[in-house]
Amino acid sequence: MQKPTNYLLTIISLLFLFQIAYGQEEIDIQIIPKWEKGDSLNYIIHKEKTETVNGELVKSNKGSLMAKFKVLDVAENGYKIQWLYQTDFESLGIPEKYHDALKDFSQIKVVYRTDQNGVFQEVLNTAELMSNMEQSLKKFFSILKKEEPEMADDMDFAMSQTIELFKDKQLIESIAFKEIKLLHGLYGNYFTSKEKETYQEDAPNILGSIPLSIKSSIWLDTIQADQVAIIKKESEIDEEELKQLIGKIQSQFDLKNKEDLNSVNIELKDRYELHFDLKTGNILKAASERIVDGQEVKGKTLVKELVSIELVK
């Protein structure tokens, strides 16, 4: 059985996603796309997640999948884009042994809109995506109930709470399709130097209207000879706000063996790196690393989640 704190770290890693928003020798770089209608790009997505307890590796998962980016339309106010890729059942907490039973939901087509500078605006086919996600979760939980009928009531409650969360459009955009946010995180910004900028920003709070406070630093790391700009960013959530978020999750899901938050120290940090082709206006690589570091009386738990998107030439 997974320790309560480990479970909490997993929940936070899945349900909380920092918004990646950007915005200094002499530099004048504007990060904007140069797409045309019909443009198509292929990306490979790599994911890896590890968990250690007191320095010992207890869990490790990695995998890759292909995604296709296509520009459906170009207008004065922005772009309409299709993102076609495999369903990431792992990020929904569904073990591999159930993936085959859910093969009818194995591919996702996301249609979304950006502004004229390539900044993500919204998912356009949210209703379709919500319906597909709800059906896949219901099928998954029906399989679980057959395996453990004595847990049927608890599973029905967990399913209803999970489905309710995924009815939120902002949550759908931030969590289920975080690779899209990762890909578009830099567009629309302007750099005039390599000086690091540190600032406070707000990120959506999935369990409340008050946004979460994030301390972030962003800088232009280098411009390579082939006109590829490398941008880096680091973000960290306030620890007290993180504890409050965990407490709300514990209450909403009515978790048993709730952790005493006064005895737990948890840090959540994001690191981000992006390679932008100044000639073509395309993202060559976008990578993020999330580190969730938990310290309690029983020991130290460290969760690392790596996601990278690379253009296939």
N, C-alpha and C positions, 0 to 999 in steps of 0.2 A: 504494500500500500504506500502510495506517495505521501511524504510528509506534508502537513498542512502548509508550511511556508513554501515548499517547493511548488505546491499547487497554486498558491497565491502569486508566486513569481510567474508561473506559466500564464495565469489569467491576465496579469498586467501586461506581459509581453504581447499577448494576443489582442487585448481589448483597448490598449492605449497606444496610440500612434501619434508621434509628434508631427505637426504640420511642418513641412520644409519650405520656408519662405525666405527670400533673399533680397536683398536690397540695401582699393582706392588706388629714379627714372620716370617717365610719363606714359600713362596708359589710358586708352580710351576704347573700352570694350563694351559692346552692347550684346546681350544674350537674347537673340531673337531667331525664330525659325525662318527657313526659306522654302517651305513646302509648297507644292502645287497639287491640284486635284488629281487623284489617281496614284500619287506617290505611295510606294509600299516598301517597308523596311522589315527585316527579320531580326529578332532579338533572341538570345538565349538567356534564360534566367537560372542562376545558381542559388541554391539555398542550403544553409547548414546551421544546425542548432546543437549546442552542446550544454550539458549540465554537470557540474562537479559539486560534490559535497565533501567538505574538509579536504579539498585537494584531490579527491578520487573521482574519476570520470564515472558517472552513473547512467548517462544517457547521451546518445549521439545519433543525429539524423542528418542526412544530406541527400540532395537530389537536384535534378535539372529538368527544365521543360522549355519548349519553344513557344514564342509568341509572335504574332504578326501584327504590325502597325500599318494601317492604311488610311490615307486622307480621303474621306468621302466627299467633302465639299469645302470650298474656300469662299469666304465672304468678307466684306469690309470690316465686320465686327469680330471675325475670328475663323476658326477651323472646326469642322465636324470630323471626328476621327473614330475609327473602329479598331478595337484591341481584341484579338482573338487568341485564346490560349486555354490550356488545360485547367480544370478545376483543381485548386490546391486544397484537397481534403485534409492534408496535414495541418494547415493553418486553422481549420475549423475544429481541430481536436479529434478527428476521426482516424482511428488506427488503420494501418495498411491492410489488415486482414478483411476489412469491410469495403475496401475500394472497389473490388470487382462487382459487388452487389449494387453499387451506386454508379455503375458505368454509364447509365442513361444520362447522368448529369456530369459527364467527364469533360465537357467542353463548354467554355463560357464565351459569349460574344458581348462585349461592352461597347456601347456607342456613347461618346461623350463630346463635350464642347470645350474649346479653349478660346481665349481672346486672341486678338491679332498678334500678340507677342508670344503666344504659346503657353500662357499661364492657364492652368486647369481651372474650369469654371463649374461644370456639373456633369453628372451622368444623365443621359437622356432616356435610356430604357430601364429605369429603376424598377418600375412595376413588374416587368418581365423577369428581371434578375431576382427580385424579392420572392416571386412566386416559385421560381426554380429552386432557390435556396431553401424555402420552406418545405417543398416536396422532398428534397434530398435529406433534410434533417428529420422529417417525419419517418421516412423509410429507414434511416439509420437507427432511430430510437425504437422502431418496431422490431428490428433485428435484436437489439439489446434486450428488449423485454422478453423475447422468446428464450434468450439465453439465461436470463435471471428474472423469472416471473415474480419472485418475492420482492423485487425492487421496482415493480411496475409503477407504483404511486410516486415514488421519488423521481423516476425517470420522466413521468408525465409532467411533473412540476418543472424539472430541469429543462425539458423540451419547450414548454410554454414560455419560460423565462428567456431562453435563447432565441426563440422565434420572435418574441416581442422586441428584444434588443435589435434584431436584424430588420425590423420594420422601420427603423430610423434611417432616413436617406443619408444623413451625414455620416452615420456609422458605416453604412454600406460603402460609401465612397472612401472613407479613411482606413477601414480595416480589410474589407474583402478585396479591394483593388489597390492595395498600397503600392504595388509596383508602378501603377500609372502615376500616382502622386510622386513617387521617387523619380520617375522619368522626367516629369515636368517641373520638378522642384526649383530649378534654376532659371528657367525662361522668364523674360521680362525684366531682368536686372542689368545693372550698369556698374562697371568697375573703372575707376580712374587711378588706382594705386594698388599695391600689394599689402597695404596696411590692414592689420586685423581689426575688425569691428566687433565690439562686444555690446550686447543689448538685451533687453527683456522683451519677450513676445508671449502672446497668448496662444494656447492650443485648445481645441474643443474638449469639453468635459462630457464624456458619453453618458454620465449619470446625473447631470445637472446643468443648469443654465449658466452657472458661473465658470468662466474659462480657467484653465490651469496655467500657472505662471512658469515660464521656461526661461532659463538663462542661456543665451546662445552666443557663439562667436563664429564669424565667417570671414574668409580671406581668399584672395587670389594667390594660389601657391606658386604657379609658374606658367609661362607660355613657351611651349616647346617650339623647336625649329620648324616643325611641320604645321604650325599654326593651330595647335591643340591647346586650349586653356584648361588648366586643372584647378578646380575650386574645391575648398575644404570647409567643413562646418562641424561644430561640436555643440551639443545641447544637453542640458541637465535640468530635471524637474526638481522643484523644491521638495525636500524630504517630508515636511509636515503635510503638504498637499497630497503627496503620494500615499501617506498613511491614511489620510481621510478617504481617498479613493478606494483603497483596499477595504476599509471599514464599511463603505457603502456597498461594495461588491459582496462582502460577507453577509450583510443584512439582506440584500436583494435576493441572493441565491439561497439564503437560510442555511449557510454552510455549517456542518457539524465540526466539532473540535476547532472552533475559531481560535485564531492566534491572538495572544495578548499583544496588541500593537505597541504597548509601552516597553516591551522587552525585545522589540525587533528594530533593527536598523536596516533600512533598504535604500539603495542608491540606484537610480536609473539614468543611464547616459546613452546618447546617440552620437555616433561619428559618421560623417558623410563625405564622400568624395565623388566628384563628377568630372568627366573628360568631355569637353565641348569642342567640336570642330568649327572653327571660325569661318572656314571656307564654305562649308555646306549648310551650316546651321543645325546640324544633327548632333544628338547625344551619342557618343561612341561607347561610353561606359558610365554607369551610375551604380555606386555601391554604398551600402549602409551597414553599420555594425551597431547592434544594441547590446548593452551590457547591463544586466540586472544583478546587483550584488546585495545579498541578504545575509545579515549576521544576527543570530539569535542565541539563546542559551545553549541549544542543542548542537550548534555548530554553524559553519559558514557554507552558504550555497551560492554558486556563481552560475548564471545562465548567460550564454552568448548566442546571439542570433545574427547571422550574416546573410545578406541578400545582395546579389549583384546582377545587373542587366548589361549585356554586351551586344553591340551590333555585329551581326554576322555579315561579313562582306562577301 
